[in-house]
Amino acid sequence: MYFSFVRRLITSFGPFRLKIGIAFVGMLIEQVFDLSTPYLAGMALTALLTGMASPALAANAFTQSVMWLTLAFALGLVDRFFTWRRAHMTTRVSYEITTHFSRSTLERVTLLSVGQFRSFNSGQVQMIVRKGEDSLWQLVTSFLFQVTPILLQIVGSALALLFIDFRLGTCALVTVSIAFALVLSGNYFYSKPINEEQGRETRLGRDYSEFVRNMPLVLSHGRQQELVEDYMGQRQELDTFGMNLWRSFMGLSEFRTYLLWCATFGIRVYTFWLVAHRQLPVGMLIPVMSWLGGMTNNLGTLMSRQRQILNHLTSVRRYFKLLDTEPAVTVSANPIRPPAFAGEVRLVDVSFSYPVRGEVEDEEIAGDTTIVRQTKMVLQGVNVTIPAGTMAAFV
């Protein structure tokens, strides 16, 4: 189910995949520069400490250190240029994608029948569409500006530690793998409850809209207090459900955070042990501590944004499901469209039917409902003659 949704999401980005690919390459270049800067600073410290061990080499060591620092400074400037250009492109792409999906929604609506359009334009469905389009923009923005750079920096830091020391890199990769496994397990266990929460929120919003729309009738019958109590009872149930859901989710997040801090603490201690036993230069403490700190902070940021991303994914999935509604009115493969009819039009032994809206429980989204189409026959075996020059419509 998730793989099909991811394929649908990637396919829907068809016109923008090249631009997104270019932005991704820009992110890779940025990460290379970001990882190189602390490494060059470590090389500068190593050169300085090596020269200080011998007074004859002190002046030369200082010169080498300044050269390493100058190179790190130059790479930092180039990195800022790539970051600026990539941010400019991703900003434009994020708005273009939003416009593209709004256009797709309108084009899809124009294919619906009158009955389907009324159903599609209902308050409940419109809430799903509006929230889906907004969540899609938020999701695209999060992935382009936050999630993808964070993932690249996490994986890049672990691989860079392999370059310095195989043992440190292996420990870092194991830590990252466990953290990713915990993140994915949270997605698996909490996706259905989040679906249920959003479905109940949508239905509660529909009930509130009907309550406000029928306010004159409610006041005339003196039932306002009864309806307020009923609505607030449903709201209280939903709030309790959401509070218990996210309390459980926060407990899992805290467990992952403590586990991550313990793992990175062990890696730091092991790094100092390697330096103390002269198996690692002292200057390499700078890149190792910098990469470990960045990896820990980025993993924490990724975990803290998981709730927001899960909400966006659920809204976009419900939005895609509405867009996949098959139109009730179809156009034949080879329609006959003459410029004008010379004579009358005769319809012999024809039948008329129309779609009837209905709702069934959604099997994929617990507690949600899906709009279904049923066919109701109105007339059968009808003969109709339309004289020349007359416009006719069947309603």
C-alpha positions as CSV (number, residue, x, y, z in Angstrom):
1,M,0.0,0.0,0.0
2,Y,2.8,2.4,0.9
3,F,4.9,1.6,-2.1
4,S,1.9,2.2,-4.4
5,F,1.3,5.5,-2.8
6,V,4.9,6.5,-3.1
7,R,4.9,5.5,-6.8
8,R,1.7,7.6,-7.3
9,L,3.4,10.5,-5.6
10,I,6.5,10.3,-7.7
11,T,4.5,9.8,-10.9
12,S,2.4,12.8,-10.2
13,F,5.6,14.9,-10.2
14,G,6.2,13.9,-13.8
15,P,6.7,17.4,-15.3
16,F,9.1,18.4,-12.5
17,R,11.2,15.2,-12.0
18,L,14.1,16.7,-13.9
19,K,14.1,19.9,-11.7
20,I,13.8,17.8,-8.6
21,G,16.7,15.6,-9.7
22,I,18.8,18.7,-10.3
23,A,17.9,20.0,-6.8
24,F,18.9,16.6,-5.4
25,V,22.3,16.7,-7.1
26,G,22.7,20.2,-5.6
27,M,22.0,18.8,-2.2
28,L,24.6,16.1,-2.7
29,I,27.2,18.7,-3.6
30,E,26.3,20.8,-0.5
31,Q,26.7,17.8,1.8
32,V,30.2,17.1,0.3
33,F,31.2,20.7,1.1
34,D,29.6,20.6,4.5
35,L,31.4,17.4,5.5
36,S,34.7,18.7,4.0
37,T,34.9,21.8,6.1
38,P,35.3,20.2,9.6
39,Y,37.7,17.6,8.1
40,L,40.0,20.4,6.7
41,A,39.8,22.1,10.1
42,G,41.0,18.8,11.7
43,M,43.8,18.6,9.2
44,A,44.8,22.2,10.2
45,L,44.9,21.2,13.9
46,T,46.9,18.0,13.1
47,A,49.5,20.0,11.2
48,L,49.8,22.6,14.0
49,L,50.2,19.9,16.7
50,T,52.8,18.1,14.6
51,G,54.8,21.2,14.1
52,M,54.7,22.2,17.8
53,A,56.3,18.9,18.7
54,S,59.5,20.2,16.9
55,P,60.5,23.9,17.3
56,A,62.3,23.8,13.9
57,L,59.0,22.9,12.2
58,A,56.7,25.4,14.1
59,A,56.7,28.1,11.5
60,N,56.1,25.7,8.6
61,A,53.3,24.0,10.6
62,F,51.5,27.3,11.1
63,T,51.7,28.0,7.4
64,Q,50.2,24.6,6.6
65,S,47.5,25.2,9.2
66,V,46.5,28.5,7.6
67,M,46.5,26.8,4.1
68,W,44.1,24.2,5.4
69,L,41.9,26.8,7.0
70,T,41.9,28.9,3.9
71,L,40.8,25.9,1.8
72,A,38.0,25.2,4.3
73,F,36.9,28.9,4.0
74,A,36.9,28.8,0.2
75,L,34.8,25.6,0.2
76,G,32.4,27.2,2.6
77,L,31.9,30.1,0.3
78,V,31.2,27.8,-2.6
79,D,28.8,25.8,-0.4
80,R,26.8,28.9,0.4
81,F,26.5,29.7,-3.4
82,F,25.2,26.2,-4.1
83,T,22.8,26.4,-1.1
84,W,21.4,29.8,-2.4
85,R,20.9,28.5,-5.9
86,R,19.3,25.2,-4.8
87,A,17.0,27.0,-2.4
88,H,15.9,29.4,-5.2
89,M,15.1,26.4,-7.5
90,T,13.3,24.3,-4.8
91,T,11.2,27.4,-3.9
92,R,10.0,27.8,-7.5
93,V,9.4,24.1,-7.9
94,S,7.3,23.8,-4.7
95,Y,4.9,26.5,-6.0
96,E,4.8,25.1,-9.5
97,I,3.9,21.7,-8.1
98,T,1.1,23.2,-6.1
99,T,-0.3,24.9,-9.2
100,H,0.0,21.7,-11.1
101,F,-2.1,19.7,-8.6
102,S,-4.7,22.5,-8.4
103,R,-5.0,22.3,-12.2
104,S,-5.2,18.5,-12.0
105,T,-8.1,18.8,-9.5
106,L,-10.0,21.2,-11.7
107,E,-9.5,19.1,-14.8
108,R,-10.7,16.0,-12.9
109,V,-13.8,17.8,-11.6
110,T,-14.8,18.8,-15.2
111,L,-15.1,15.1,-16.1
112,L,-17.7,14.3,-13.4
113,S,-21.4,14.1,-13.9
114,V,-23.8,16.6,-12.3
115,G,-24.5,14.1,-9.5
116,Q,-20.9,13.4,-8.9
117,F,-20.0,17.1,-9.0
118,R,-22.6,17.8,-6.3
119,S,-21.1,15.0,-4.2
120,F,-17.6,16.1,-4.9
121,N,-18.5,19.7,-4.0
122,S,-20.1,18.8,-0.7
123,G,-18.6,20.2,2.5
124,Q,-17.0,17.0,3.7
125,V,-15.3,16.3,0.4
126,Q,-14.2,19.9,-0.1
127,M,-12.6,19.8,3.3
128,I,-10.6,16.7,2.2
129,V,-9.6,18.5,-1.0
130,R,-8.6,21.7,0.6
131,K,-6.6,19.9,3.3
132,G,-5.1,17.5,0.8
133,E,-3.8,20.3,-1.5
134,D,-2.5,22.3,1.5
135,S,-0.8,19.2,2.9
136,L,0.7,18.4,-0.5
137,W,2.3,21.8,-0.6
138,Q,3.6,21.4,3.0
139,L,4.8,17.9,2.2
140,V,6.7,18.9,-0.9
141,T,8.2,21.9,0.9
142,S,9.3,19.7,3.9
143,F,10.9,17.1,1.6
144,L,12.7,19.7,-0.6
145,F,13.9,22.0,2.2
146,Q,14.2,19.8,5.3
147,V,13.8,16.0,5.1
148,T,16.0,15.3,2.0
149,P,18.9,17.5,3.2
150,I,18.6,16.0,6.7
151,L,18.7,12.4,5.3
152,L,21.6,13.1,3.1
153,Q,23.6,14.7,5.9
154,I,22.8,11.7,8.2
155,V,23.9,9.1,5.7
156,G,26.8,11.3,4.5
157,S,28.1,11.7,8.1
158,A,28.1,8.0,8.7
159,L,29.9,7.2,5.5
160,A,32.4,10.0,6.2
161,L,33.2,8.3,9.5
162,L,34.0,5.2,7.6
163,F,36.6,7.2,5.7
164,I,38.3,8.3,8.9
165,D,38.1,4.9,10.7
166,F,36.2,1.8,9.7
167,R,35.2,0.9,13.3
168,L,33.8,4.4,14.0
169,G,31.9,4.3,10.7
170,T,30.5,0.9,11.3
171,C,29.2,2.0,14.7
172,A,27.6,5.1,13.2
173,L,25.9,3.1,10.4
174,V,24.5,0.6,12.9
175,T,23.1,3.5,15.0
176,V,21.6,5.2,11.9
177,S,20.0,1.9,10.7
178,I,18.4,1.3,14.1
179,A,17.1,4.9,14.2
180,F,15.6,4.5,10.7
181,A,14.0,1.2,11.6
182,L,12.4,2.9,14.6
183,V,11.1,5.7,12.5
184,L,9.6,3.3,9.9
185,S,8.0,1.2,12.6
186,G,6.3,4.4,13.9
187,N,5.0,5.0,10.4
188,Y,3.6,1.5,10.3
189,F,1.9,1.3,13.7
190,Y,0.5,4.8,13.7
191,S,-0.7,5.3,10.1
192,K,-4.1,3.7,10.7
193,P,-4.9,5.6,13.9
194,I,-4.0,8.8,12.2
195,N,-6.3,7.9,9.3
196,E,-9.1,7.3,11.8
197,E,-8.4,10.6,13.6
198,Q,-8.6,12.6,10.3
199,G,-11.7,10.7,9.2
200,R,-13.5,11.6,12.4
201,E,-12.3,15.2,12.2
202,T,-13.7,15.4,8.7
203,R,-17.1,14.0,9.7
204,L,-17.2,16.3,12.8
205,G,-16.5,19.3,10.5
206,R,-19.4,18.2,8.3
207,D,-21.8,18.0,11.2
208,Y,-20.7,21.5,12.4
209,S,-21.3,22.9,9.0
210,E,-24.8,21.4,8.9
211,F,-25.5,22.7,12.4
212,V,-24.6,26.3,11.4
213,R,-26.5,26.1,8.1
214,N,-29.6,24.9,9.8
215,M,-29.4,27.3,12.7
216,P,-32.7,29.1,12.0
217,L,-34.5,25.8,12.1
218,V,-32.7,24.8,15.3
219,L,-33.6,28.1,17.0
220,S,-37.3,27.8,15.9
221,H,-37.6,24.4,17.6
222,G,-35.6,25.4,20.7
223,R,-33.1,22.5,20.2
224,Q,-29.9,24.6,20.3
225,Q,-28.7,23.3,23.7
226,E,-29.3,19.7,22.7
227,L,-27.3,20.0,19.5
228,V,-24.5,21.9,21.3
229,E,-24.2,19.1,23.8
230,D,-24.2,16.5,21.1
231,Y,-21.5,18.3,19.1
232,M,-19.4,18.9,22.2
233,G,-19.7,15.2,23.2
234,Q,-18.4,14.1,19.8
235,R,-15.6,16.7,20.1
236,Q,-14.6,15.5,23.5
237,E,-14.4,11.9,22.2
238,L,-12.3,13.0,19.3
239,D,-10.0,15.0,21.6
240,T,-9.6,12.1,24.0
241,F,-8.8,9.8,21.1
242,G,-6.2,12.2,19.6
243,M,-4.6,12.9,23.0
244,N,-4.1,9.2,23.8
245,L,-2.8,8.6,20.2
246,W,-0.2,11.3,20.4
247,R,0.8,10.6,24.0
248,S,1.7,7.1,22.8
249,F,3.5,8.5,19.8
250,M,5.5,10.9,22.0
251,G,6.5,8.0,24.3
252,L,8.0,6.1,21.3
253,S,9.8,9.3,20.2
254,E,11.3,9.8,23.7
255,F,12.5,6.1,23.7
256,R,14.2,6.6,20.3
257,T,15.8,9.8,21.5
258,Y,17.3,8.2,24.7
259,L,18.5,5.3,22.6
260,L,20.1,7.6,20.1
261,W,21.9,9.6,22.8
262,C,23.3,6.5,24.5
263,A,24.6,5.2,21.1
264,T,26.3,8.4,20.2
265,F,27.8,8.8,23.7
266,G,29.4,5.4,23.3
267,I,30.8,6.4,19.9
268,R,32.3,9.5,21.4
269,V,33.9,7.6,24.2
270,Y,35.3,5.1,21.7
271,T,36.7,8.0,19.6
272,F,38.6,9.4,22.6
273,W,39.9,5.9,23.4
274,L,41.3,5.7,19.8
275,V,43.0,9.1,20.2
276,A,44.4,8.2,23.6
277,H,45.9,5.0,22.2
278,R,47.4,7.0,19.2
279,Q,45.2,5.1,16.7
280,L,43.6,8.3,15.6
281,P,45.2,11.8,15.2
282,V,44.1,14.4,17.7
283,G,43.0,16.7,14.9
284,M,40.4,14.1,13.7
285,L,38.4,14.9,16.9
286,I,37.1,18.0,15.2
287,P,35.4,16.2,12.2
288,V,34.3,13.2,14.2
289,M,32.6,15.3,16.9
290,S,31.2,17.7,14.3
291,W,29.7,14.8,12.2
292,L,28.4,12.9,15.2
293,G,26.8,16.1,16.6
294,G,25.2,16.9,13.3
295,M,24.0,13.3,12.9
296,T,22.5,13.2,16.3
297,N,20.7,16.6,15.9
298,N,19.4,15.7,12.5
299,L,18.1,12.4,13.6
300,G,16.3,14.2,16.5
301,T,14.9,16.8,14.1
302,L,13.7,14.0,11.7
303,M,12.0,12.2,14.6
304,S,10.3,15.4,15.8
305,R,8.9,16.1,12.4
306,Q,7.6,12.6,11.9
307,R,4.2,13.5,13.4
308,Q,3.7,16.4,11.0
309,I,4.8,14.4,8.0
310,L,2.5,11.5,8.9
311,N,-0.4,13.9,9.1
312,H,0.5,15.4,5.7
313,L,0.9,11.9,4.1
314,T,-2.5,10.8,5.4
315,S,-4.2,14.0,4.0
316,V,-2.5,13.6,0.6
317,R,-3.5,9.9,0.4
318,R,-7.2,10.8,1.0
319,Y,-6.9,13.6,-1.5
320,F,-5.5,11.2,-4.2
321,K,-8.3,8.7,-3.4
322,L,-10.9,11.4,-4.3
323,L,-9.0,12.3,-7.5
324,D,-9.1,8.6,-8.6
325,T,-12.9,8.7,-8.7
326,E,-14.0,7.3,-12.0
327,P,-16.3,9.8,-13.9
328,A,-19.8,8.6,-14.5
329,V,-20.0,10.4,-17.9
330,T,-17.7,9.0,-20.5
331,V,-17.0,10.1,-24.1
332,S,-17.0,7.4,-26.7
333,A,-13.7,6.7,-28.4
334,N,-14.9,7.9,-31.8
335,P,-17.7,10.4,-31.2
336,I,-19.8,11.7,-34.1
337,R,-19.6,15.5,-34.1
338,P,-21.0,17.0,-37.4
339,P,-21.1,20.8,-37.7
340,A,-24.9,20.7,-38.0
341,F,-27.8,18.2,-38.4
342,A,-29.8,18.5,-41.7
343,G,-32.8,16.6,-40.4
344,E,-34.5,15.4,-37.3
345,V,-33.0,13.1,-34.6
346,R,-34.8,10.0,-33.6
347,L,-34.1,8.0,-30.5
348,V,-35.7,4.6,-30.7
349,D,-36.1,2.2,-27.7
350,V,-33.7,4.1,-25.4
351,S,-33.4,3.9,-21.6
352,F,-32.6,6.6,-19.1
353,S,-30.8,6.1,-15.7
354,Y,-28.9,8.4,-13.3
355,P,-26.3,7.8,-10.6
356,V,-27.5,7.8,-7.0
357,R,-25.0,8.9,-4.3
358,G,-24.4,6.5,-1.4
359,E,-21.9,6.0,1.4
360,V,-20.2,2.8,2.6
361,E,-17.6,2.2,5.2
362,D,-14.0,2.5,3.8
363,E,-12.1,-0.7,4.4
364,E,-8.7,1.0,4.1
365,I,-9.4,4.0,6.3
366,A,-10.9,2.9,9.6
367,G,-14.0,4.8,10.5
368,D,-14.2,6.7,7.2
369,T,-16.8,6.6,4.5
370,T,-16.5,6.4,0.7
371,I,-18.9,7.9,-1.8
372,V,-20.2,5.2,-4.1
373,R,-22.3,5.3,-7.3
374,Q,-25.5,3.3,-7.8
375,T,-27.5,3.3,-11.0
376,K,-31.3,4.0,-10.9
377,M,-33.4,3.4,-14.0
378,V,-36.0,6.0,-14.8
379,L,-37.4,5.2,-18.2
380,Q,-37.1,2.2,-20.5
381,G,-38.1,1.7,-24.1
382,V,-38.7,5.3,-24.9
383,N,-39.0,6.7,-28.4
384,V,-38.0,10.4,-28.9
385,T,-38.0,12.6,-32.0
386,I,-36.1,15.9,-32.0
387,P,-37.1,18.2,-34.9
388,A,-34.4,20.0,-36.9
389,G,-33.2,23.2,-35.3
390,T,-34.3,22.2,-31.8
391,M,-32.0,21.9,-28.9
392,A,-32.9,19.2,-26.4
393,A,-31.6,18.1,-23.0
394,F,-32.6,15.2,-20.8
395,V,-32.7,16.1,-17.2
